């Protein structure tokens, strides 16, 4: 019996779709189907998934296998870890799925510092939106997530560290008609122009909708699932958009866009940024060490800010 077939069987019961899971795995849908068929043969040609119904449904045998498969995988992973620790050098992967700001602007410095002190760790960063990043850690496809919103998930299911905070800004082209009277405009001025924003599942979009109900008045025409593509779209057209202050400031410094100050709405929206793992998930040595290190750094940063505040105010 192939242990990876068992692992994919567990993931399949979470995705409830061969095609959807195959998109996230480095194998085709037919290969995934073959793996499940092979598992069925291993248990005496017994059916694990009822393929005659329109919805995904485990048979009684499938439910029983799922119960034991999770235990088998946990034991297997512990054995692999224990045996690997007998070696002089343990190379361990740490997989992080993160949205753009945590993944590209905040976590890299923590990763670089940790890697300099721990050469036995190999980091893999996957840039996804907040929704997909949460799904990745829930489905065991990533160890940690960097997110700007918990979306519709319950925060109590996770342990999290606040690693930053950001404001959202409206942006436009450096040559936009809105700038004829300066960077200060009224919200009603924005309604004359097309608006492009992030796709569903984006933490930034979710925060914007929750904190700025007036978004419904905007002339929404486009959805794009990449911040750099949004910047390119805005910089060469009459589109306007909403953008993280961190990215907006960098793009503005490069001469690609201009940030807009909305006189009747000085604060558009703001959100915390989190480093997240599943609650009560047992982490291996290096992963736990990385989590604790970020936790300590964030705590020390807060203490430092309080000290500076007392000294100068």
Backbone as CSV, one residue per row, in Angstrom:
resi,resn,N_x,N_y,N_z,CA_x,CA_y,CA_z,C_x,C_y,C_z
1,UNK,0.850,-1.203,0.000,0.000,0.000,0.000,0.883,1.250,0.000
2,UNK,0.581,2.189,-0.878,1.349,3.413,-1.020,0.826,4.476,-0.040
3,UNK,1.731,4.998,0.803,1.319,5.943,1.841,0.796,7.253,1.230
4,UNK,1.357,7.650,0.064,0.900,8.878,-0.576,-0.505,8.735,-1.143
5,UNK,-0.873,7.495,-1.546,-2.243,7.256,-2.006,-3.217,7.493,-0.852
6,UNK,-2.820,7.040,0.334,-3.652,7.256,1.521,-3.779,8.753,1.825
7,UNK,-2.662,9.451,1.694,-2.653,10.888,1.980,-3.592,11.623,1.021
8,UNK,-3.555,11.244,-0.240,-4.425,11.877,-1.234,-5.887,11.479,-1.043
9,UNK,-6.118,10.279,-0.519,-7.482,9.852,-0.217,-8.088,10.751,0.863
10,UNK,-7.283,11.073,1.881,-7.748,11.962,2.952,-8.070,13.346,2.385
11,UNK,-7.168,13.870,1.541,-7.398,15.184,0.936,-8.652,15.172,0.072
12,UNK,-8.875,14.055,-0.629,-10.040,13.941,-1.497,-11.337,14.028,-0.704
13,UNK,-11.345,13.452,0.505,-12.554,13.515,1.338,-12.818,14.939,1.829
14,UNK,-11.770,15.772,1.826,-11.930,17.177,2.227,-12.399,18.034,1.043
15,UNK,-11.838,17.753,-0.134,-12.210,18.521,-1.322,-13.539,18.055,-1.918
16,UNK,-13.837,16.737,-1.725,-15.080,16.148,-2.258,-15.210,16.318,-3.771
17,UNK,-14.066,16.329,-4.450,-14.073,16.476,-5.905,-12.719,16.055,-6.465
18,UNK,-12.726,15.089,-7.387,-11.488,14.647,-8.011,-10.844,15.794,-8.798
19,UNK,-11.664,16.522,-9.559,-11.130,17.581,-10.417,-10.551,18.735,-9.605
20,UNK,-11.234,19.136,-8.537,-10.746,20.255,-7.723,-9.444,19.914,-7.014
21,UNK,-9.341,18.684,-6.494,-8.102,18.291,-5.821,-6.956,18.166,-6.819
22,UNK,-7.245,17.633,-8.000,-6.200,17.449,-9.013,-5.569,18.781,-9.410
23,UNK,-6.352,19.868,-9.352,-5.820,21.189,-9.681,-4.760,21.638,-8.677
24,UNK,-4.864,21.136,-7.436,-3.941,21.568,-6.380,-2.755,20.615,-6.227
25,UNK,-2.841,19.453,-6.860,-1.776,18.456,-6.751,-0.959,18.411,-8.038
26,UNK,0.298,17.978,-7.962,1.122,17.875,-9.175,0.837,16.591,-9.954
27,UNK,-0.418,16.154,-9.987,-0.817,14.958,-10.738,-2.131,15.242,-11.449
28,UNK,-2.418,14.440,-12.474,-3.652,14.626,-13.230,-4.835,13.980,-12.514
29,UNK,-6.036,14.320,-12.979,-7.250,13.740,-12.400,-7.287,12.224,-12.622
30,UNK,-6.828,11.779,-13.791,-6.822,10.335,-14.084,-5.847,9.588,-13.181
31,UNK,-4.701,10.224,-12.871,-3.725,9.604,-11.961,-4.312,9.493,-10.559
32,UNK,-5.001,10.543,-10.133,-5.646,10.529,-8.815,-6.698,9.428,-8.753
33,UNK,-7.486,9.296,-9.812,-8.519,8.254,-9.872,-7.886,6.867,-9.814
34,UNK,-6.741,6.719,-10.498,-6.022,5.435,-10.473,-5.541,5.103,-9.058
35,UNK,-5.058,6.109,-8.324,-4.580,5.889,-6.961,-5.705,5.369,-6.062
36,UNK,-6.902,5.969,-6.209,-8.033,5.523,-5.390,-8.438,4.103,-5.779
37,UNK,-8.421,3.810,-7.079,-8.748,2.449,-7.550,-7.753,1.437,-6.999
38,UNK,-6.487,1.849,-6.913,-5.458,0.948,-6.391,-5.678,0.674,-4.905
39,UNK,-6.091,1.710,-4.168,-6.421,1.513,-2.752,-7.574,0.519,-2.607
40,UNK,-8.557,0.649,-3.473,-9.705,-0.266,-3.429,-9.265,-1.699,-3.691
41,UNK,-8.298,-1.885,-4.599,-7.757,-3.219,-4.871,-6.989,-3.760,-3.669
42,UNK,-6.237,-2.846,-3.017,-5.457,-3.260,-1.842,-6.338,-3.826,-0.736
43,UNK,-7.596,-3.389,-0.702,-8.512,-3.870,0.335,-9.524,-4.876,-0.222
44,UNK,-9.105,-5.563,-1.275,-9.936,-6.655,-1.795,-11.027,-6.208,-2.741
45,UNK,-10.709,-5.206,-3.593,-11.662,-4.690,-4.583,-12.955,-4.182,-3.946
46,UNK,-12.811,-3.552,-2.794,-13.987,-2.991,-2.129,-14.154,-1.532,-2.553
47,UNK,-15.376,-1.064,-2.703,-15.647,0.306,-3.127,-15.518,1.267,-1.945
48,UNK,-14.711,2.310,-2.140,-14.500,3.310,-1.086,-15.347,4.564,-1.302
49,UNK,-15.576,4.904,-2.565,-16.348,6.097,-2.902,-17.482,5.691,-3.833
50,UNK,-18.693,6.067,-3.471,-19.857,5.721,-4.283,-19.899,6.638,-5.507
51,UNK,-19.526,6.114,-6.659,-19.440,6.914,-7.884,-20.754,6.947,-8.663
52,UNK,-21.789,6.323,-8.130,-23.059,6.271,-8.851,-23.965,7.455,-8.529
53,UNK,-23.635,8.187,-7.461,-24.446,9.348,-7.083,-23.827,10.622,-7.653
54,UNK,-24.623,11.647,-7.786,-24.143,12.916,-8.332,-23.264,13.653,-7.337
55,UNK,-23.484,13.436,-6.056,-22.663,14.090,-5.040,-21.579,13.129,-4.549
56,UNK,-20.519,13.728,-3.972,-19.413,12.921,-3.448,-19.875,12.208,-2.184
57,UNK,-19.699,10.896,-2.149,-20.216,10.125,-1.011,-19.306,8.936,-0.710
58,UNK,-18.833,8.846,0.542,-18.024,7.703,0.968,-18.932,6.529,1.302
59,UNK,-18.465,5.342,0.969,-19.183,4.148,1.386,-18.846,3.875,2.847
60,UNK,-19.456,2.846,3.419,-19.158,2.483,4.808,-17.683,2.127,4.940
61,UNK,-17.161,1.412,3.931,-15.735,1.035,3.941,-14.862,2.285,3.820
62,UNK,-15.308,3.246,2.995,-14.554,4.484,2.822,-14.460,5.281,4.113
63,UNK,-15.567,5.333,4.845,-15.576,6.050,6.127,-14.658,5.370,7.136
64,UNK,-14.657,4.033,7.103,-13.790,3.287,8.023,-12.320,3.510,7.686
65,UNK,-12.012,3.497,6.366,-10.626,3.726,5.952,-10.175,5.127,6.345
66,UNK,-11.048,6.125,6.174,-10.694,7.502,6.526,-10.299,7.604,7.995
67,UNK,-11.060,6.927,8.837,-10.790,6.944,10.281,-9.379,6.429,10.569
68,UNK,-9.023,5.302,9.959,-7.713,4.699,10.229,-6.600,5.369,9.421
69,UNK,-6.929,5.881,8.242,-5.915,6.501,7.387,-5.283,7.702,8.076
70,UNK,-6.097,8.503,8.755,-5.572,9.677,9.451,-4.600,9.268,10.556
71,UNK,-4.920,8.166,11.248,-4.018,7.661,12.290,-2.725,7.128,11.671
72,UNK,-2.862,6.410,10.549,-1.689,5.828,9.873,-0.746,6.932,9.399
73,UNK,-1.321,7.987,8.801,-0.497,9.095,8.294,0.232,9.788,9.433
74,UNK,-0.478,10.019,10.548,0.155,10.670,11.704,1.317,9.839,12.245
75,UNK,1.094,8.523,12.357,2.153,7.633,12.843,3.319,7.627,11.859
76,UNK,3.002,7.536,10.564,4.042,7.513,9.527,4.896,8.777,9.572
77,UNK,4.243,9.941,9.694,4.982,11.202,9.724,5.859,11.305,10.970
78,UNK,5.358,10.785,12.093,6.168,10.804,13.327,7.388,9.899,13.185
79,UNK,7.171,8.725,12.601,8.282,7.776,12.400,9.339,8.406,11.497
80,UNK,8.892,9.021,10.388,9.834,9.664,9.463,10.643,10.741,10.174
81,UNK,9.946,11.541,10.994,10.624,12.618,11.713,11.625,12.067,12.712
82,UNK,11.198,11.046,13.490,12.083,10.461,14.500,13.328,9.839,13.863
83,UNK,13.128,9.162,12.735,14.264,8.527,12.062,15.185,9.583,11.460
84,UNK,14.584,10.635,10.885,15.401,11.683,10.265,16.259,12.398,11.299
85,UNK,15.767,12.445,12.550,16.523,13.125,13.602,17.767,12.338,14.033
86,UNK,17.863,11.088,13.557,19.065,10.305,13.829,20.226,10.747,12.942
87,UNK,19.879,11.453,11.862,20.916,11.920,10.947,21.584,13.174,11.517
88,UNK,22.793,13.422,11.044,23.506,14.611,11.502,22.846,15.889,10.991
89,UNK,22.304,15.829,9.787,21.709,17.026,9.193,20.302,16.707,8.728
90,UNK,19.314,17.395,9.281,17.919,17.185,8.919,17.483,18.332,8.014
91,UNK,17.102,18.003,6.791,16.579,19.022,5.891,15.060,18.974,5.986
92,UNK,14.479,20.061,6.436,13.035,20.088,6.655,12.389,21.216,5.864
93,UNK,11.308,20.899,5.160,10.560,21.903,4.419,9.567,22.613,5.330
94,UNK,9.496,23.923,5.223,8.455,24.711,5.876,7.677,25.405,4.762
95,UNK,6.416,25.037,4.622,5.586,25.570,3.536,4.633,26.624,4.080
96,UNK,4.683,27.799,3.486,3.832,28.912,3.905,3.007,29.385,2.709
97,UNK,1.708,29.413,2.876,0.828,30.002,1.857,0.391,31.372,2.377
98,UNK,0.643,32.404,1.596,0.384,33.759,2.109,-0.148,34.677,1.027
99,UNK,-0.971,35.630,1.449,-1.408,36.667,0.526,-0.240,37.620,0.270
100,UNK,-0.412,38.529,-0.680,0.718,39.300,-1.218,1.501,40.081,-0.166
101,UNK,0.821,40.843,0.681,1.545,41.711,1.620,2.316,40.889,2.657
102,UNK,1.666,39.933,3.365,2.456,39.115,4.292,3.532,38.301,3.577
103,UNK,3.186,37.720,2.417,4.098,36.816,1.725,5.259,37.490,1.028
104,UNK,5.049,38.713,0.549,6.099,39.392,-0.225,6.769,40.547,0.513
105,UNK,6.135,41.057,1.581,6.667,42.274,2.211,6.948,42.149,3.710
106,UNK,6.380,41.161,4.387,6.572,41.056,5.834,7.331,39.788,6.227
107,UNK,6.845,38.636,5.788,7.459,37.368,6.194,8.871,37.140,5.655
108,UNK,9.219,37.631,4.442,10.571,37.358,3.925,11.715,37.718,4.863
109,UNK,11.596,38.833,5.590,12.697,39.211,6.487,12.813,38.235,7.659
110,UNK,11.667,37.732,8.144,11.707,36.733,9.214,12.316,35.423,8.691
111,UNK,11.956,35.070,7.477,12.469,33.842,6.864,13.971,33.940,6.642
112,UNK,14.421,35.092,6.158,15.853,35.282,5.904,16.663,35.167,7.187
113,UNK,16.191,35.806,8.251,16.900,35.750,9.534,16.934,34.332,10.086
114,UNK,15.812,33.622,9.977,15.746,32.248,10.484,16.632,31.321,9.651
115,UNK,16.636,31.506,8.340,17.439,30.653,7.452,18.928,30.832,7.699
116,UNK,19.332,32.065,8.016,20.753,32.326,8.287,21.253,31.548,9.495
117,UNK,20.347,31.285,10.444,20.732,30.565,11.669,20.398,29.080,11.603
118,UNK,19.593,28.681,10.606,19.143,27.287,10.509,19.259,26.809,9.059
119,UNK,20.453,26.373,8.696,20.717,25.984,7.303,20.014,24.691,6.898
120,UNK,19.438,23.986,7.868,18.766,22.719,7.583,17.297,22.900,7.206
121,UNK,16.862,24.157,7.038,15.458,24.419,6.729,15.324,24.950,5.306
122,UNK,14.351,24.423,4.595,14.060,24.864,3.236,12.651,25.461,3.208
123,UNK,12.561,26.769,2.990,11.263,27.448,2.971,10.648,27.417,1.574
124,UNK,9.347,27.202,1.537,8.584,27.314,0.296,7.425,28.279,0.545
125,UNK,7.405,29.394,-0.183,6.330,30.370,-0.027,5.415,30.311,-1.244
126,UNK,4.136,30.095,-0.993,3.137,30.054,-2.048,2.283,31.313,-1.920
127,UNK,2.260,32.145,-2.953,1.461,33.377,-2.908,0.043,33.061,-3.380
128,UNK,-0.885,33.118,-2.441,-2.307,32.882,-2.707,-3.115,33.936,-1.964
129,UNK,-4.386,34.061,-2.280,-5.208,34.990,-1.506,-5.502,34.398,-0.127
130,UNK,-6.123,35.180,0.748,-6.341,34.750,2.137,-7.196,33.496,2.224
131,UNK,-8.256,33.429,1.409,-9.151,32.270,1.451,-8.411,30.996,1.091
132,UNK,-7.655,31.040,0.004,-6.935,29.846,-0.440,-5.847,29.465,0.557
133,UNK,-5.210,30.459,1.156,-4.149,30.183,2.135,-4.706,29.453,3.354
134,UNK,-5.896,29.865,3.810,-6.538,29.177,4.935,-6.906,27.755,4.535
135,UNK,-7.427,27.589,3.327,-7.787,26.250,2.853,-6.558,25.354,2.770
136,UNK,-5.422,25.932,2.390,-4.187,25.150,2.284,-3.756,24.583,3.638
137,UNK,-3.825,25.402,4.707,-3.397,24.860,6.006,-4.443,23.890,6.562
138,UNK,-5.712,24.125,6.248,-6.748,23.202,6.724,-6.648,21.846,6.022
139,UNK,-6.202,21.851,4.774,-6.093,20.610,4.009,-4.701,19.988,4.073
140,UNK,-3.827,20.542,4.926,-2.507,19.955,5.107,-1.541,20.217,3.968
141,UNK,-1.840,21.215,3.121,-0.969,21.508,1.991,0.018,22.637,2.306
142,UNK,-0.089,23.209,3.492,0.863,24.216,3.974,0.910,24.126,5.493
143,UNK,2.044,24.517,6.063,2.202,24.486,7.523,1.644,25.750,8.168
144,UNK,1.849,26.879,7.492,1.424,28.170,8.024,0.750,28.990,6.917
145,UNK,0.052,30.034,7.337,-0.544,30.964,6.376,-0.288,32.391,6.827
146,UNK,-0.108,33.270,5.863,-0.027,34.702,6.128,-1.245,35.345,5.496
147,UNK,-2.138,35.906,6.294,-3.429,36.370,5.777,-3.779,37.772,6.261
148,UNK,-4.728,38.389,5.535,-5.243,39.698,5.942,-6.674,39.620,6.397
149,UNK,-7.250,38.404,6.357,-8.633,38.216,6.789,-8.881,36.731,6.999
150,UNK,-9.708,36.400,7.996,-10.095,35.001,8.214,-11.269,34.599,7.332
151,UNK,-11.708,35.526,6.498,-12.832,35.289,5.593,-14.035,34.811,6.408
152,UNK,-14.639,33.689,6.022,-15.808,33.185,6.756,-15.448,32.085,7.755
153,UNK,-14.163,31.871,7.980,-13.723,30.841,8.919,-13.742,31.373,10.355
154,UNK,-13.889,30.454,11.301,-13.920,30.803,12.715,-12.498,30.968,13.240
155,UNK,-12.199,32.146,13.771,-10.852,32.422,14.293,-10.455,31.444,15.393
156,UNK,-11.433,30.905,16.115,-11.149,29.997,17.230,-10.526,28.674,16.772
157,UNK,-10.605,28.385,15.470,-10.025,27.152,14.938,-8.529,27.296,14.675
158,UNK,-7.986,28.495,14.933,-6.595,28.766,14.586,-5.841,29.417,15.748
159,UNK,-4.534,29.286,15.685,-3.652,30.092,16.522,-3.027,31.122,15.585
160,UNK,-2.894,32.367,16.042,-2.393,33.395,15.120,-1.590,34.455,15.857
161,UNK,-0.688,35.051,15.092,0.172,36.122,15.585,-0.051,37.331,14.687
162,UNK,-0.330,38.471,15.268,-0.484,39.687,14.470,0.907,40.193,14.072
163,UNK,1.201,40.152,12.786,2.542,40.506,12.304,2.589,41.885,11.642
164,UNK,1.454,42.545,11.557,1.462,43.871,10.948,0.068,44.439,10.818
165,UNK,-0.004,45.611,10.240,-1.277,46.278,10.009,-1.105,47.171,8.790
166,UNK,-2.150,47.312,8.008,-2.051,48.159,6.829,-3.348,48.916,6.572
167,UNK,-3.206,50.059,5.910,-4.350,50.849,5.477,-4.552,50.633,3.982
168,UNK,-5.769,50.868,3.522,-6.062,50.772,2.105,-6.210,52.171,1.513
169,UNK,-5.737,52.328,0.283,-5.786,53.614,-0.404,-6.434,53.454,-1.776
170,UNK,-7.107,54.500,-2.220,-7.538,54.549,-3.608,-6.340,54.985,-4.453
171,UNK,-6.231,54.410,-5.648,-5.115,54.754,-6.536,-5.635,55.030,-7.948
172,UNK,-4.822,55.755,-8.723,-5.155,56.019,-10.117,-3.859,56.211,-10.901
173,UNK,-3.979,56.420,-12.198,-2.822,56.681,-13.056,-2.195,58.034,-12.718
174,UNK,-0.878,58.185,-12.912,-0.241,59.501,-12.676,-0.786,60.585,-13.604
175,UNK,-1.442,60.160,-14.711,-1.973,61.127,-15.681,-3.502,61.184,-15.656
176,UNK,-4.082,60.697,-14.588,-5.544,60.586,-14.522,-6.205,61.966,-14.449
177,UNK,-7.412,62.036,-15.014,-8.175,63.290,-15.002,-8.475,63.765,-13.587
178,UNK,-8.571,62.815,-12.639,-8.874,63.175,-11.256,-7.807,64.079,-10.640
179,UNK,-6.598,64.027,-11.185,-5.473,64.745,-10.575,-5.353,66.195,-11.050
180,UNK,-6.237,66.612,-11.918,-6.163,67.985,-12.422,-6.294,69.016,-11.305
181,UNK,-7.042,68.626,-10.264,-7.232,69.555,-9.138,-6.442,69.109,-7.906
182,UNK,-5.440,68.254,-8.100,-4.621,67.777,-6.995,-5.010,66.381,-6.557
183,UNK,-4.283,65.837,-5.541,-4.516,64.464,-5.085,-5.699,64.344,-4.131
184,UNK,-6.241,65.488,-3.674,-7.410,65.462,-2.789,-8.689,65.536,-3.616
185,UNK,-9.517,64.505,-3.521,-10.771,64.460,-4.279,-11.906,64.033,-3.356
186,UNK,-13.124,64.221,-3.830,-14.291,63.736,-3.104,-14.670,62.348,-3.619
187,UNK,-15.324,61.591,-2.756,-15.698,60.234,-3.156,-16.585,60.245,-4.403
188,UNK,-17.480,61.219,-4.504,-18.390,61.264,-5.644,-17.633,61.448,-6.963
189,UNK,-16.421,62.018,-6.891,-15.609,62.192,-8.096,-15.158,60.847,-8.666
190,UNK,-15.019,59.848,-7.782,-14.554,58.528,-8.219,-15.605,57.786,-9.035
191,UNK,-16.862,58.137,-8.836,-17.954,57.369,-9.432,-18.040,57.531,-10.947
192,UNK,-17.328,58.506,-11.497,-17.361,58.747,-12.943,-16.414,57.823,-13.710
193,UNK,-15.608,57.035,-12.951,-14.578,56.241,-13.611,-14.719,54.748,-13.278
194,UNK,-14.274,53.876,-14.188,-14.370,52.427,-13.928,-13.451,52.004,-12.786
195,UNK,-13.884,50.993,-12.056,-13.158,50.523,-10.865,-12.742,49.070,-11.060
196,UNK,-11.492,48.739,-10.729,-10.990,47.365,-10.785,-10.547,46.961,-9.388
197,UNK,-10.883,45.733,-8.975,-10.463,45.263,-7.660,-10.103,43.800,-7.711
198,UNK,-9.721,43.264,-6.533,-9.271,41.878,-6.436,-10.431,40.905,-6.549
199,UNK,-10.079,39.627,-6.757,-11.067,38.561,-6.917,-11.694,38.168,-5.585
200,UNK,-12.798,37.414,-5.641,-13.393,36.869,-4.425,-12.378,35.945,-3.763
201,UNK,-12.299,36.028,-2.438,-11.288,35.255,-1.710,-10.125,36.112,-1.269
202,UNK,-10.023,37.313,-1.830,-8.970,38.247,-1.441,-9.296,38.869,-0.091
203,UNK,-8.324,38.858,0.823,-8.517,39.474,2.132,-8.700,40.971,2.028
204,UNK,-7.979,41.600,1.086,-8.097,43.045,0.906,-9.509,43.410,0.442
205,UNK,-10.019,42.656,-0.518,-11.392,42.905,-0.998,-12.396,42.704,0.131
206,UNK,-12.201,41.648,0.921,-13.120,41.360,2.022,-13.137,42.485,3.050
207,UNK,-11.952,42.993,3.400,-11.850,44.103,4.357,-12.511,45.368,3.798
208,UNK,-12.259,45.660,2.539,-12.823,46.833,1.883,-14.350,46.793,1.909
209,UNK,-14.925,45.639,1.592,-16.383,45.496,1.580,-16.972,45.665,2.982
210,UNK,-16.292,45.086,3.985,-16.811,45.144,5.354,-16.734,46.544,5.953
211,UNK,-15.643,47.263,5.672,-15.400,48.538,6.346,-15.801,49.768,5.523
212,UNK,-16.084,49.566,4.258,-16.424,50.719,3.411,-17.673,50.389,2.593
213,UNK,-18.861,50.486,3.219,-20.113,50.118,2.540,-20.376,50.906,1.256
214,UNK,-19.762,52.084,1.134,-19.979,52.911,-0.055,-19.371,52.285,-1.315
215,UNK,-18.650,51.178,-1.158,-18.041,50.516,-2.322,-19.113,50.152,-3.359
216,UNK,-20.348,49.939,-2.894,-21.434,49.543,-3.792,-21.753,50.615,-4.828
217,UNK,-21.387,51.863,-4.529,-21.654,52.965,-5.457,-20.616,53.052,-6.573
218,UNK,-19.483,52.353,-6.393,-18.408,52.432,-7.380,-18.809,51.745,-8.687
219,UNK,-18.203,52.185,-9.757,-18.475,51.629,-11.083,-17.569,50.416,-11.317
220,UNK,-17.905,49.302,-10.657,-17.052,48.106,-10.679,-17.160,47.406,-12.036
221,UNK,-16.014,47.300,-12.722,-16.013,46.691,-14.050,-15.094,45.480,-14.176
222,UNK,-14.048,45.426,-13.360,-13.056,44.354,-13.530,-12.677,43.706,-12.209
223,UNK,-12.359,42.397,-12.272,-11.755,41.658,-11.160,-10.432,41.103,-11.653
224,UNK,-9.375,41.300,-10.896,-8.057,40.766,-11.258,-7.445,40.139,-10.016
225,UNK,-6.864,38.946,-10.153,-6.378,38.227,-8.974,-4.895,38.445,-8.695
226,UNK,-4.364,39.582,-9.114,-2.948,39.864,-8.893,-2.753,41.374,-8.724
227,UNK,-2.103,41.773,-7.636,-1.923,43.205,-7.354,-1.064,43.909,-8.405
228,UNK,-0.007,43.235,-8.878,0.858,43.851,-9.893,0.087,44.115,-11.178
229,UNK,-0.814,43.189,-11.540,-1.624,43.379,-12.745,-2.609,44.530,-12.571
230,UNK,-3.118,44.687,-11.341,-4.008,45.820,-11.068,-3.247,47.134,-11.220
231,UNK,-2.030,47.180,-10.696,-1.203,48.391,-10.827,-0.955,48.703,-12.301
232,UNK,-0.645,47.677,-13.094,-0.415,47.876,-14.535,-1.666,48.389,-15.223
233,UNK,-2.818,47.819,-14.846,-4.089,48.244,-15.445,-4.378,49.700,-15.132
234,UNK,-4.206,50.065,-13.878,-4.494,51.433,-13.443,-3.520,52.436,-14.057
235,UNK,-2.247,52.069,-14.106,-1.219,53.023,-14.540,-1.359,53.424,-16.002
236,UNK,-2.062,52.607,-16.787,-2.159,52.872,-18.226,-3.600,53.138,-18.677
237,UNK,-4.482,53.511,-17.763,-5.885,53.685,-18.132,-6.563,54.705,-17.214
238,UNK,-7.869,54.853,-17.392,-8.639,55.740,-16.517,-9.295,54.969,-15.370
239,UNK,-8.899,53.686,-15.187,-9.409,52.897,-14.066,-8.877,53.450,-12.745
240,UNK,-9.664,53.262,-11.697,-9.192,53.500,-10.334,-9.279,52.182,-9.591
241,UNK,-8.594,52.089,-8.447,-8.632,50.849,-7.675,-8.355,51.138,-6.206
242,UNK,-8.375,50.078,-5.422,-8.023,50.149,-4.001,-6.777,49.306,-3.800
243,UNK,-5.871,49.759,-2.975,-4.593,49.075,-2.862,-4.040,49.194,-1.448
244,UNK,-3.286,48.172,-1.028,-2.570,48.234,0.236,-1.636,49.437,0.239
245,UNK,-1.565,50.132,1.367,-0.701,51.307,1.478,0.751,50.948,1.187
246,UNK,1.177,49.763,1.629,2.565,49.336,1.411,2.866,49.240,-0.078
247,UNK,1.977,48.564,-0.830,2.189,48.407,-2.266,1.975,49.721,-3.005
248,UNK,0.976,50.489,-2.579,0.686,51.765,-3.234,1.875,52.713,-3.132
249,UNK,2.494,52.784,-1.951,3.635,53.686,-1.755,4.818,53.289,-2.636
250,UNK,5.048,51.972,-2.766,6.155,51.507,-3.606,5.880,51.787,-5.078
251,UNK,4.647,51.529,-5.500,4.289,51.772,-6.898,4.330,53.257,-7.230
252,UNK,3.948,54.080,-6.250,3.977,55.531,-6.461,5.414,56.034,-6.548
253,UNK,6.293,55.478,-5.737,7.715,55.858,-5.780,8.331,55.516,-7.139
254,UNK,7.807,54.450,-7.756,8.303,54.031,-9.070,7.637,54.806,-10.210
255,UNK,6.712,55.708,-9.867,6.053,56.520,-10.874,4.951,55.817,-11.631
256,UNK,4.462,54.689,-11.081,3.450,53.891,-11.788,2.023,54.357,-11.509
257,UNK,1.774,54.834,-10.291,0.414,55.242,-9.904,0.488,56.471,-9.003
258,UNK,-0.675,56.992,-8.677,-0.778,58.054,-7.686,-1.806,57.645,-6.640
259,UNK,-1.503,57.902,-5.375,-2.463,57.641,-4.303,-3.410,58.820,-4.187
260,UNK,-4.667,58.527,-3.918,-5.690,59.564,-3.804,-6.101,59.754,-2.348
261,UNK,-6.202,60.994,-1.928,-6.752,61.308,-0.610,-8.218,61.694,-0.795
262,UNK,-9.102,60.925,-0.185,-10.534,61.187,-0.312,-10.944,62.101,0.833
263,UNK,-11.249,63.350,0.509,-11.469,64.373,1.538,-12.626,64.045,2.480
264,UNK,-13.688,63.416,1.951,-14.829,63.105,2.824,-14.700,61.734,3.496
265,UNK,-13.649,60.984,3.146,-13.374,59.694,3.799,-11.861,59.568,4.014
266,UNK,-11.317,60.280,5.012,-9.863,60.245,5.229,-9.327,58.852,5.530
267,UNK,-10.151,57.987,6.161,-9.752,56.598,6.402,-10.700,55.699,5.614
268,UNK,-10.166,54.967,4.652,-10.985,54.085,3.817,-11.242,52.764,4.535
269,UNK,-10.175,52.095,4.883,-10.253,50.821,5.605,-8.858,50.456,6.077
270,UNK,-8.788,49.681,7.137,-7.500,49.181,7.603,-7.687,47.791,8.173
271,UNK,-6.640,47.020,8.175,-6.769,45.628,8.625,-5.476,45.145,9.268
272,UNK,-5.593,44.212,10.202,-4.405,43.555,10.747,-3.951,42.462,9.796
273,UNK,-2.701,42.067,9.891,-2.150,40.970,9.107,-1.690,39.887,10.071
274,UNK,-2.003,38.629,9.757,-1.765,37.544,10.698,-0.879,36.437,10.115
275,UNK,-0.110,35.832,11.010,0.623,34.589,10.715,-0.143,33.503,11.453
276,UNK,-0.562,32.457,10.738,-1.580,31.540,11.250,-1.171,30.078,11.123
277,UNK,-1.615,29.283,12.092,-1.530,27.821,11.997,-2.791,27.219,12.586
278,UNK,-3.030,25.957,12.293,-4.193,25.287,12.856,-4.045,25.139,14.366
279,UNK,-5.131,25.305,15.077,-5.099,25.188,16.529,-4.758,23.758,16.930
280,UNK,-3.894,23.629,17.930,-3.493,22.338,18.502,-2.748,21.433,17.522
281,UNK,-2.290,21.987,16.393,-1.510,21.174,15.467,-0.105,20.988,16.018
282,UNK,0.345,19.724,16.045,1.689,19.432,16.525,2.695,19.781,15.438
283,UNK,3.666,20.623,15.789,4.681,21.036,14.831,5.992,20.322,15.107
284,UNK,6.724,20.007,14.048,8.048,19.412,14.209,9.006,20.465,14.750
285,UNK,10.215,20.046,15.086,11.182,20.928,15.740,11.396,22.277,15.082
286,UNK,11.790,22.291,13.793,12.113,23.544,13.104,10.880,24.421,12.902
287,UNK,9.754,23.791,12.607,8.523,24.556,12.399,8.078,25.230,13.691
288,UNK,8.150,24.491,14.777,7.787,25.055,16.075,8.755,26.173,16.470
289,UNK,10.028,25.967,16.170,11.057,26.963,16.476,10.801,28.253,15.694
290,UNK,10.402,28.126,14.430,10.113,29.292,13.591,8.897,30.052,14.116
291,UNK,7.856,29.309,14.495,6.640,29.927,15.057,6.981,30.720,16.320
292,UNK,7.733,30.094,17.231,8.091,30.739,18.500,8.954,31.982,18.260
293,UNK,9.861,31.889,17.274,10.738,33.026,16.989,9.938,34.242,16.514
294,UNK,8.969,34.017,15.639,8.132,35.128,15.177,7.307,35.685,16.336
295,UNK,6.787,34.786,17.167,6.000,35.193,18.336,6.813,36.097,19.251
296,UNK,8.060,35.727,19.503,8.939,36.504,20.388,9.275,37.863,19.765
297,UNK,9.561,37.875,18.468,9.913,39.128,17.785,8.763,40.121,17.826
298,UNK,7.560,39.622,17.576,6.384,40.496,17.596,6.159,41.045,19.005
299,UNK,6.324,40.178,20.015,6.143,40.592,21.410,7.169,41.648,21.799
300,UNK,8.432,41.429,21.428,9.497,42.381,21.755,9.293,43.719,21.048
301,UNK,8.742,43.663,19.839,8.478,44.889,19.086,7.420,45.728,19.791
302,UNK,6.405,45.053,20.327,5.345,45.753,21.058,5.907,46.416,22.314
303,UNK,6.765,45.670,23.025,7.375,46.205,24.243,8.233,47.430,23.909
304,UNK,8.998,47.332,22.816,9.863,48.437,22.391,9.031,49.686,22.073
305,UNK,7.906,49.498,21.396,7.041,50.629,21.055,6.487,51.300,22.304
306,UNK,6.123,50.475,23.310,5.592,51.024,24.555,6.652,51.846,25.279
307,UNK,7.886,51.358,25.276,8.978,52.070,25.945,9.217,53.415,25.258
308,UNK,9.279,53.401,23.920,9.502,54.640,23.147,8.364,55.629,23.396
309,UNK,7.152,55.090,23.465,5.976,55.941,23.689,6.062,56.651,25.036
310,UNK,6.502,55.938,26.076,6.604,56.512,27.419,7.719,57.568,27.478
311,UNK,8.774,57.353,26.695,9.908,58.275,26.722,9.585,59.614,26.053
312,UNK,8.745,59.585,25.024,8.531,60.782,24.228,7.166,61.418,24.388
313,UNK,6.260,60.766,25.124,4.916,61.344,25.261,4.526,61.481,26.725
